[in-house]
Amino acid sequence: MRAKGYRLVQMWLPDTRSPEFAREAHLQSLRASNSPTEEIEQAYIDSISWWNSEEAIALEKSEPPVPWWREPEKPR
């Protein structure tokens, strides 16, 4: 992969399988649902989740997709 111009990136992430993670996620979801700004926050989450909705998928099938990324240049 290095010969193709890629580099290795390594990251440490929370272990989502652990009971501690599940407990903390549950506590944070309770805090969010009891927040005075919960409706605004949920509207934001809904707005950024649209890309995976049935409506978005149907729109993608009806129009040719336009890539939002830049293709890497081919080595000469």
SEFIZA-3560 file (N, C-alpha, C; in Angstrom, 3 decimals):
REM SEFIZA-3560
<numar><xx>0.824</xx><yy>-1.190</yy><zz>0.000</zz><atom>N</atom></numar>
<numar><xx>0.000</xx><yy>0.000</yy><zz>0.000</zz><atom>CA</atom></numar>
<numar><xx>0.871</xx><yy>1.259</yy><zz>0.000</zz><atom>C</atom></numar>
<numar><xx>2.012</xx><yy>1.214</yy><zz>0.696</zz><atom>N</atom></numar>
<numar><xx>2.896</xx><yy>2.381</yy><zz>0.686</zz><atom>CA</atom></numar>
<numar><xx>3.352</xx><yy>2.702</yy><zz>-0.730</zz><atom>C</atom></numar>
<numar><xx>3.620</xx><yy>1.655</yy><zz>-1.507</zz><atom>N</atom></numar>
<numar><xx>4.046</xx><yy>1.862</yy><zz>-2.887</zz><atom>CA</atom></numar>
<numar><xx>2.965</xx><yy>2.555</yy><zz>-3.702</zz><atom>C</atom></numar>
<numar><xx>1.721</xx><yy>2.425</yy><zz>-3.261</zz><atom>N</atom></numar>
<numar><xx>0.606</xx><yy>3.077</yy><zz>-3.950</zz><atom>CA</atom></numar>
<numar><xx>0.339</xx><yy>4.476</yy><zz>-3.404</zz><atom>C</atom></numar>
<numar><xx>1.159</xx><yy>4.916</yy><zz>-2.425</zz><atom>N</atom></numar>
<numar><xx>1.005</xx><yy>6.267</yy><zz>-1.895</zz><atom>CA</atom></numar>
<numar><xx>0.164</xx><yy>6.360</yy><zz>-0.632</zz><atom>C</atom></numar>
<numar><xx>-0.129</xx><yy>5.234</yy><zz>0.006</zz><atom>N</atom></numar>
<numar><xx>-0.920</xx><yy>5.248</yy><zz>1.241</zz><atom>CA</atom></numar>
<numar><xx>0.007</xx><yy>5.156</yy><zz>2.440</zz><atom>C</atom></numar>
<numar><xx>-0.485</xx><yy>5.607</yy><zz>3.597</zz><atom>N</atom></numar>
<numar><xx>0.272</xx><yy>5.433</yy><zz>4.829</zz><atom>CA</atom></numar>
<numar><xx>-0.635</xx><yy>4.830</yy><zz>5.885</zz><atom>C</atom></numar>
<numar><xx>-0.050</xx><yy>4.083</yy><zz>6.804</zz><atom>N</atom></numar>
<numar><xx>-0.787</xx><yy>3.414</yy><zz>7.865</zz><atom>CA</atom></numar>
<numar><xx>-1.167</xx><yy>4.425</yy><zz>8.938</zz><atom>C</atom></numar>
<numar><xx>-2.415</xx><yy>4.389</yy><zz>9.368</zz><atom>N</atom></numar>
<numar><xx>-2.896</xx><yy>5.209</yy><zz>10.479</zz><atom>CA</atom></numar>
<numar><xx>-3.510</xx><yy>4.259</yy><zz>11.490</zz><atom>C</atom></numar>
<numar><xx>-3.097</xx><yy>4.385</yy><zz>12.733</zz><atom>N</atom></numar>
<numar><xx>-3.604</xx><yy>3.509</yy><zz>13.781</zz><atom>CA</atom></numar>
<numar><xx>-4.280</xx><yy>4.380</yy><zz>14.834</zz><atom>C</atom></numar>
<numar><xx>-5.470</xx><yy>3.960</yy><zz>15.299</zz><atom>N</atom></numar>
<numar><xx>-6.212</xx><yy>4.739</yy><zz>16.287</zz><atom>CA</atom></numar>
<numar><xx>-6.707</xx><yy>3.825</yy><zz>17.398</zz><atom>C</atom></numar>
<numar><xx>-6.779</xx><yy>4.369</yy><zz>18.599</zz><atom>N</atom></numar>
<numar><xx>-7.379</xx><yy>3.679</yy><zz>19.725</zz><atom>CA</atom></numar>
<numar><xx>-8.807</xx><yy>4.176</yy><zz>19.855</zz><atom>C</atom></numar>
<numar><xx>-9.753</xx><yy>3.267</yy><zz>19.906</zz><atom>N</atom></numar>
<numar><xx>-11.167</xx><yy>3.604</yy><zz>20.009</zz><atom>CA</atom></numar>
<numar><xx>-11.769</xx><yy>2.901</yy><zz>21.218</zz><atom>C</atom></numar>
<numar><xx>-12.859</xx><yy>3.448</yy><zz>21.764</zz><atom>N</atom></numar>
<numar><xx>-13.517</xx><yy>2.762</yy><zz>22.884</zz><atom>CA</atom></numar>
<numar><xx>-13.995</xx><yy>1.371</yy><zz>22.463</zz><atom>C</atom></numar>
<numar><xx>-13.933</xx><yy>0.432</yy><zz>23.401</zz><atom>N</atom></numar>
<numar><xx>-14.418</xx><yy>-0.920</yy><zz>23.135</zz><atom>CA</atom></numar>
<numar><xx>-15.934</xx><yy>-0.915</yy><zz>23.319</zz><atom>C</atom></numar>
<numar><xx>-16.658</xx><yy>-0.875</yy><zz>22.226</zz><atom>N</atom></numar>
<numar><xx>-18.122</xx><yy>-0.780</yy><zz>22.277</zz><atom>CA</atom></numar>
<numar><xx>-18.777</xx><yy>-2.063</yy><zz>22.781</zz><atom>C</atom></numar>
<numar><xx>-17.990</xx><yy>-3.120</yy><zz>22.959</zz><atom>N</atom></numar>
<numar><xx>-18.540</xx><yy>-4.384</yy><zz>23.459</zz><atom>CA</atom></numar>
<numar><xx>-18.494</xx><yy>-4.485</yy><zz>24.980</zz><atom>C</atom></numar>
<numar><xx>-17.832</xx><yy>-3.535</yy><zz>25.630</zz><atom>N</atom></numar>
<numar><xx>-17.649</xx><yy>-3.638</yy><zz>27.079</zz><atom>CA</atom></numar>
<numar><xx>-18.895</xx><yy>-3.171</yy><zz>27.845</zz><atom>C</atom></numar>
<numar><xx>-19.143</xx><yy>-3.738</yy><zz>29.016</zz><atom>N</atom></numar>
<numar><xx>-20.279</xx><yy>-3.302</yy><zz>29.838</zz><atom>CA</atom></numar>
<numar><xx>-20.139</xx><yy>-1.837</yy><zz>30.270</zz><atom>C</atom></numar>
<numar><xx>-18.914</xx><yy>-1.384</yy><zz>30.489</zz><atom>N</atom></numar>
<numar><xx>-18.700</xx><yy>0.011</yy><zz>30.882</zz><atom>CA</atom></numar>
<numar><xx>-19.152</xx><yy>0.962</yy><zz>29.775</zz><atom>C</atom></numar>
<numar><xx>-18.845</xx><yy>0.604</yy><zz>28.536</zz><atom>N</atom></numar>
<numar><xx>-19.258</xx><yy>1.438</yy><zz>27.409</zz><atom>CA</atom></numar>
<numar><xx>-20.787</xx><yy>1.494</yy><zz>27.333</zz><atom>C</atom></numar>
<numar><xx>-21.436</xx><yy>0.340</yy><zz>27.456</zz><atom>N</atom></numar>
<numar><xx>-22.905</xx><yy>0.288</yy><zz>27.388</zz><atom>CA</atom></numar>
<numar><xx>-23.522</xx><yy>1.117</yy><zz>28.500</zz><atom>C</atom></numar>
<numar><xx>-22.966</xx><yy>1.037</yy><zz>29.690</zz><atom>N</atom></numar>
<numar><xx>-23.485</xx><yy>1.788</yy><zz>30.834</zz><atom>CA</atom></numar>
<numar><xx>-23.344</xx><yy>3.297</yy><zz>30.598</zz><atom>C</atom></numar>
<numar><xx>-22.167</xx><yy>3.715</yy><zz>30.145</zz><atom>N</atom></numar>
<numar><xx>-21.931</xx><yy>5.137</yy><zz>29.893</zz><atom>CA</atom></numar>
<numar><xx>-22.800</xx><yy>5.652</yy><zz>28.748</zz><atom>C</atom></numar>
<numar><xx>-22.949</xx><yy>4.858</yy><zz>27.699</zz><atom>N</atom></numar>
<numar><xx>-23.805</xx><yy>5.260</yy><zz>26.572</zz><atom>CA</atom></numar>
<numar><xx>-25.244</xx><yy>5.442</yy><zz>27.034</zz><atom>C</atom></numar>
<numar><xx>-25.702</xx><yy>4.548</yy><zz>27.901</zz><atom>N</atom></numar>
<numar><xx>-27.061</xx><yy>4.646</yy><zz>28.428</zz><atom>CA</atom></numar>
<numar><xx>-27.218</xx><yy>5.921</yy><zz>29.266</zz><atom>C</atom></numar>
<numar><xx>-26.249</xx><yy>6.199</yy><zz>30.134</zz><atom>N</atom></numar>
<numar><xx>-26.318</xx><yy>7.417</yy><zz>30.957</zz><atom>CA</atom></numar>
<numar><xx>-26.330</xx><yy>8.676</yy><zz>30.089</zz><atom>C</atom></numar>
<numar><xx>-25.497</xx><yy>8.695</yy><zz>29.058</zz><atom>N</atom></numar>
<numar><xx>-25.459</xx><yy>9.866</yy><zz>28.181</zz><atom>CA</atom></numar>
<numar><xx>-26.750</xx><yy>10.022</yy><zz>27.392</zz><atom>C</atom></numar>
<numar><xx>-27.360</xx><yy>8.914</yy><zz>26.989</zz><atom>N</atom></numar>
<numar><xx>-28.633</xx><yy>9.014</yy><zz>26.261</zz><atom>CA</atom></numar>
<numar><xx>-29.736</xx><yy>9.543</yy><zz>27.175</zz><atom>C</atom></numar>
<numar><xx>-29.706</xx><yy>9.161</yy><zz>28.458</zz><atom>N</atom></numar>
<numar><xx>-30.682</xx><yy>9.695</yy><zz>29.413</zz><atom>CA</atom></numar>
<numar><xx>-30.485</xx><yy>11.193</yy><zz>29.610</zz><atom>C</atom></numar>
<numar><xx>-29.228</xx><yy>11.611</yy><zz>29.731</zz><atom>N</atom></numar>
<numar><xx>-28.948</xx><yy>13.046</yy><zz>29.874</zz><atom>CA</atom></numar>
<numar><xx>-29.438</xx><yy>13.819</yy><zz>28.655</zz><atom>C</atom></numar>
<numar><xx>-29.184</xx><yy>13.286</yy><zz>27.473</zz><atom>N</atom></numar>
<numar><xx>-29.602</xx><yy>13.972</yy><zz>26.244</zz><atom>CA</atom></numar>
<numar><xx>-31.119</xx><yy>14.059</yy><zz>26.147</zz><atom>C</atom></numar>
<numar><xx>-31.812</xx><yy>12.970</yy><zz>26.500</zz><atom>N</atom></numar>
<numar><xx>-33.280</xx><yy>12.978</yy><zz>26.390</zz><atom>CA</atom></numar>
<numar><xx>-33.931</xx><yy>13.890</yy><zz>27.418</zz><atom>C</atom></numar>
<numar><xx>-33.234</xx><yy>14.181</yy><zz>28.509</zz><atom>N</atom></numar>
<numar><xx>-33.772</xx><yy>15.074</yy><zz>29.537</zz><atom>CA</atom></numar>
<numar><xx>-33.259</xx><yy>16.506</yy><zz>29.396</zz><atom>C</atom></numar>
<numar><xx>-32.532</xx><yy>16.785</yy><zz>28.344</zz><atom>N</atom></numar>
<numar><xx>-31.960</xx><yy>18.112</yy><zz>28.131</zz><atom>CA</atom></numar>
<numar><xx>-33.042</xx><yy>19.100</yy><zz>27.699</zz><atom>C</atom></numar>
<numar><xx>-32.955</xx><yy>20.355</yy><zz>28.148</zz><atom>N</atom></numar>
<numar><xx>-33.935</xx><yy>21.350</yy><zz>27.708</zz><atom>CA</atom></numar>
<numar><xx>-33.840</xx><yy>21.654</yy><zz>26.207</zz><atom>C</atom></numar>
<numar><xx>-32.718</xx><yy>21.313</yy><zz>25.588</zz><atom>N</atom></numar>
<numar><xx>-32.547</xx><yy>21.549</yy><zz>24.147</zz><atom>CA</atom></numar>
<numar><xx>-32.678</xx><yy>20.261</yy><zz>23.342</zz><atom>C</atom></numar>
<numar><xx>-33.300</xx><yy>19.243</yy><zz>23.904</zz><atom>N</atom></numar>
<numar><xx>-33.406</xx><yy>17.928</yy><zz>23.259</zz><atom>CA</atom></numar>
<numar><xx>-34.053</xx><yy>18.011</yy><zz>21.886</zz><atom>C</atom></numar>
<numar><xx>-35.101</xx><yy>18.802</yy><zz>21.732</zz><atom>N</atom></numar>
<numar><xx>-35.787</xx><yy>18.892</yy><zz>20.424</zz><atom>CA</atom></numar>
<numar><xx>-34.871</xx><yy>19.466</yy><zz>19.355</zz><atom>C</atom></numar>
<numar><xx>-34.100</xx><yy>20.484</yy><zz>19.701</zz><atom>N</atom></numar>
<numar><xx>-33.172</xx><yy>21.097</yy><zz>18.741</zz><atom>CA</atom></numar>
<numar><xx>-32.073</xx><yy>20.094</yy><zz>18.381</zz><atom>C</atom></numar>
<numar><xx>-31.545</xx><yy>19.414</yy><zz>19.386</zz><atom>N</atom></numar>
<numar><xx>-30.486</xx><yy>18.437</yy><zz>19.137</zz><atom>CA</atom></numar>
<numar><xx>-30.990</xx><yy>17.279</yy><zz>18.278</zz><atom>C</atom></numar>
<numar><xx>-32.211</xx><yy>16.822</yy><zz>18.529</zz><atom>N</atom></numar>
<numar><xx>-32.766</xx><yy>15.718</yy><zz>17.733</zz><atom>CA</atom></numar>
<numar><xx>-33.007</xx><yy>16.161</yy><zz>16.301</zz><atom>C</atom></numar>
<numar><xx>-33.447</xx><yy>17.410</yy><zz>16.115</zz><atom>N</atom></numar>
<numar><xx>-33.649</xx><yy>17.929</yy><zz>14.753</zz><atom>CA</atom></numar>
<numar><xx>-32.329</xx><yy>17.947</yy><zz>13.987</zz><atom>C</atom></numar>
<numar><xx>-31.248</xx><yy>18.313</yy><zz>14.669</zz><atom>N</atom></numar>
<numar><xx>-29.929</xx><yy>18.314</yy><zz>14.033</zz><atom>CA</atom></numar>
<numar><xx>-29.523</xx><yy>16.896</yy><zz>13.637</zz><atom>C</atom></numar>
<numar><xx>-29.691</xx><yy>15.961</yy><zz>14.552</zz><atom>N</atom></numar>
<numar><xx>-29.333</xx><yy>14.564</yy><zz>14.266</zz><atom>CA</atom></numar>
<numar><xx>-30.153</xx><yy>14.041</yy><zz>13.091</zz><atom>C</atom></numar>
<numar><xx>-31.446</xx><yy>14.359</yy><zz>13.075</zz><atom>N</atom></numar>
<numar><xx>-32.294</xx><yy>13.931</yy><zz>11.959</zz><atom>CA</atom></numar>
<numar><xx>-31.814</xx><yy>14.531</yy><zz>10.650</zz><atom>C</atom></numar>
<numar><xx>-31.387</xx><yy>15.802</yy><zz>10.675</zz><atom>N</atom></numar>
<numar><xx>-30.958</xx><yy>16.464</yy><zz>9.443</zz><atom>CA</atom></numar>
<numar><xx>-29.691</xx><yy>15.845</yy><zz>8.874</zz><atom>C</atom></numar>
<numar><xx>-28.761</xx><yy>15.423</yy><zz>9.735</zz><atom>N</atom></numar>
<numar><xx>-27.530</xx><yy>14.823</yy><zz>9.204</zz><atom>CA</atom></numar>
<numar><xx>-27.689</xx><yy>13.333</yy><zz>8.949</zz><atom>C</atom></numar>
<numar><xx>-28.795</xx><yy>12.757</yy><zz>9.382</zz><atom>N</atom></numar>
<numar><xx>-29.050</xx><yy>11.339</yy><zz>9.140</zz><atom>CA</atom></numar>
<numar><xx>-29.821</xx><yy>11.119</yy><zz>7.841</zz><atom>C</atom></numar>
<numar><xx>-30.216</xx><yy>12.193</yy><zz>7.184</zz><atom>N</atom></numar>
<numar><xx>-31.046</xx><yy>12.093</yy><zz>5.991</zz><atom>CA</atom></numar>
<numar><xx>-30.354</xx><yy>11.294</yy><zz>4.890</zz><atom>C</atom></numar>
<numar><xx>-29.037</xx><yy>11.406</yy><zz>4.779</zz><atom>N</atom></numar>
<numar><xx>-28.312</xx><yy>10.774</yy><zz>3.673</zz><atom>CA</atom></numar>
<numar><xx>-28.551</xx><yy>9.276</yy><zz>3.598</zz><atom>C</atom></numar>
<numar><xx>-28.949</xx><yy>8.649</yy><zz>4.697</zz><atom>N</atom></numar>
<numar><xx>-29.152</xx><yy>7.209</yy><zz>4.720</zz><atom>CA</atom></numar>
<numar><xx>-30.640</xx><yy>6.846</yy><zz>4.724</zz><atom>C</atom></numar>
<numar><xx>-31.494</xx><yy>7.828</yy><zz>4.489</zz><atom>N</atom></numar>
<numar><xx>-32.935</xx><yy>7.584</yy><zz>4.529</zz><atom>CA</atom></numar>
<numar><xx>-33.413</xx><yy>6.921</yy><zz>3.239</zz><atom>C</atom></numar>
<numar><xx>-34.616</xx><yy>6.374</yy><zz>3.278</zz><atom>N</atom></numar>
<numar><xx>-35.199</xx><yy>5.767</yy><zz>2.071</zz><atom>CA</atom></numar>
<numar><xx>-35.340</xx><yy>6.808</yy><zz>0.967</zz><atom>C</atom></numar>
<numar><xx>-35.698</xx><yy>8.027</yy><zz>1.343</zz><atom>N</atom></numar>
<numar><xx>-35.857</xx><yy>9.104</yy><zz>0.367</zz><atom>CA</atom></numar>
<numar><xx>-34.525</xx><yy>9.416</yy><zz>-0.326</zz><atom>C</atom></numar>
<numar><xx>-33.451</xx><yy>9.494</yy><zz>0.435</zz><atom>N</atom></numar>
<numar><xx>-32.139</xx><yy>9.785</yy><zz>-0.142</zz><atom>CA</atom></numar>
<numar><xx>-31.680</xx><yy>8.646</yy><zz>-1.045</zz><atom>C</atom></numar>
<numar><xx>-31.921</xx><yy>7.428</yy><zz>-0.631</zz><atom>N</atom></numar>
<numar><xx>-31.517</xx><yy>6.268</yy><zz>-1.439</zz><atom>CA</atom></numar>
<numar><xx>-32.290</xx><yy>6.251</yy><zz>-2.757</zz><atom>C</atom></numar>
<numar><xx>-33.591</xx><yy>6.560</yy><zz>-2.701</zz><atom>N</atom></numar>
<numar><xx>-34.404</xx><yy>6.607</yy><zz>-3.928</zz><atom>CA</atom></numar>
<numar><xx>-33.912</xx><yy>7.718</yy><zz>-4.852</zz><atom>C</atom></numar>
<numar><xx>-33.546</xx><yy>8.872</yy><zz>-4.289</zz><atom>N</atom></numar>
<numar><xx>-33.041</xx><yy>9.982</yy><zz>-5.094</zz><atom>CA</atom></numar>
<numar><xx>-31.721</xx><yy>9.607</yy><zz>-5.760</zz><atom>C</atom></numar>
<numar><xx>-30.865</xx><yy>8.921</yy><zz>-5.026</zz><atom>N</atom></numar>
<numar><xx>-29.580</xx><yy>8.502</yy><zz>-5.578</zz><atom>CA</atom></numar>
<numar><xx>-29.775</xx><yy>7.552</yy><zz>-6.756</zz><atom>C</atom></numar>
<numar><xx>-30.779</xx><yy>6.689</yy><zz>-6.664</zz><atom>N</atom></numar>
<numar><xx>-31.040</xx><yy>5.742</yy><zz>-7.758</zz><atom>CA</atom></numar>
<numar><xx>-31.616</xx><yy>6.435</yy><zz>-8.979</zz><atom>C</atom></numar>
<numar><xx>-32.291</xx><yy>7.574</yy><zz>-8.785</zz><atom>N</atom></numar>
<numar><xx>-32.923</xx><yy>8.258</yy><zz>-9.903</zz><atom>CA</atom></numar>
<numar><xx>-31.971</xx><yy>9.199</yy><zz>-10.630</zz><atom>C</atom></numar>
<numar><xx>-30.872</xx><yy>9.598</yy><zz>-9.986</zz><atom>N</atom></numar>
<numar><xx>-29.912</xx><yy>10.508</yy><zz>-10.604</zz><atom>CA</atom></numar>
<numar><xx>-28.517</xx><yy>9.891</yy><zz>-10.514</zz><atom>C</atom></numar>
<numar><xx>-27.674</xx><yy>10.157</yy><zz>-11.497</zz><atom>N</atom></numar>
<numar><xx>-26.303</xx><yy>9.643</yy><zz>-11.376</zz><atom>CA</atom></numar>
<numar><xx>-25.612</xx><yy>10.335</yy><zz>-10.208</zz><atom>C</atom></numar>
<numar><xx>-24.959</xx><yy>9.571</yy><zz>-9.336</zz><atom>N</atom></numar>
<numar><xx>-24.296</xx><yy>10.192</yy><zz>-8.186</zz><atom>CA</atom></numar>
<numar><xx>-23.120</xx><yy>11.063</yy><zz>-8.614</zz><atom>C</atom></numar>
<numar><xx>-22.942</xx><yy>12.159</yy><zz>-7.920</zz><atom>N</atom></numar>
<numar><xx>-21.817</xx><yy>13.054</yy><zz>-8.160</zz><atom>CA</atom></numar>
<numar><xx>-20.827</xx><yy>12.838</yy><zz>-7.018</zz><atom>C</atom></numar>
<numar><xx>-19.605</xx><yy>12.426</yy><zz>-7.317</zz><atom>N</atom></numar>
<numar><xx>-18.664</xx><yy>12.173</yy><zz>-6.225</zz><atom>CA</atom></numar>
<numar><xx>-18.309</xx><yy>13.466</yy><zz>-5.495</zz><atom>C</atom></numar>
<numar><xx>-18.246</xx><yy>13.407</yy><zz>-4.175</zz><atom>N</atom></numar>
<numar><xx>-17.888</xx><yy>14.562</yy><zz>-3.372</zz><atom>CA</atom></numar>
<numar><xx>-16.405</xx><yy>14.548</yy><zz>-3.018</zz><atom>C</atom></numar>
<numar><xx>-15.691</xx><yy>13.516</yy><zz>-3.460</zz><atom>N</atom></numar>
<numar><xx>-14.276</xx><yy>13.394</yy><zz>-3.159</zz><atom>CA</atom></numar>
<numar><xx>-13.458</xx><yy>13.647</yy><zz>-4.410</zz><atom>C</atom></numar>
<numar><xx>-12.190</xx><yy>13.867</yy><zz>-4.219</zz><atom>N</atom></numar>
<numar><xx>-11.277</xx><yy>14.039</yy><zz>-5.332</zz><atom>CA</atom></numar>
<numar><xx>-10.509</xx><yy>12.741</yy><zz>-5.518</zz><atom>C</atom></numar>
<numar><xx>-10.535</xx><yy>12.224</yy><zz>-6.710</zz><atom>N</atom></numar>
<numar><xx>-9.823</xx><yy>10.978</yy><zz>-7.010</zz><atom>CA</atom></numar>
<numar><xx>-8.313</xx><yy>11.239</yy><zz>-6.897</zz><atom>C</atom></numar>
<numar><xx>-7.560</xx><yy>10.296</yy><zz>-6.303</zz><atom>N</atom></numar>
<numar><xx>-6.111</xx><yy>10.482</yy><zz>-6.231</zz><atom>CA</atom></numar>
<numar><xx>-5.494</xx><yy>10.463</yy><zz>-7.626</zz><atom>C</atom></numar>
<numar><xx>-4.451</xx><yy>11.238</yy><zz>-7.777</zz><atom>N</atom></numar>
<numar><xx>-3.774</xx><yy>11.290</yy><zz>-9.079</zz><atom>CA</atom></numar>
<numar><xx>-3.031</xx><yy>9.979</yy><zz>-9.303</zz><atom>C</atom></numar>
<numar><xx>-3.028</xx><yy>9.543</yy><zz>-10.551</zz><atom>N</atom></numar>
<numar><xx>-2.326</xx><yy>8.314</yy><zz>-10.922</zz><atom>CA</atom></numar>
<numar><xx>-0.823</xx><yy>8.610</yy><zz>-10.972</zz><atom>C</atom></numar>
<numar><xx>-0.008</xx><yy>7.706</yy><zz>-10.418</zz><atom>N</atom></numar>
<numar><xx>1.454</xx><yy>7.902</yy><zz>-10.518</zz><atom>CA</atom></numar>
<numar><xx>1.891</xx><yy>7.864</yy><zz>-11.977</zz><atom>C</atom></numar>
<numar><xx>2.870</xx><yy>8.667</yy><zz>-12.272</zz><atom>N</atom></numar>
<numar><xx>3.339</xx><yy>8.731</yy><zz>-13.674</zz><atom>CA</atom></numar>
<numar><xx>4.450</xx><yy>7.773</yy><zz>-13.930</zz><atom>C</atom></numar>
//
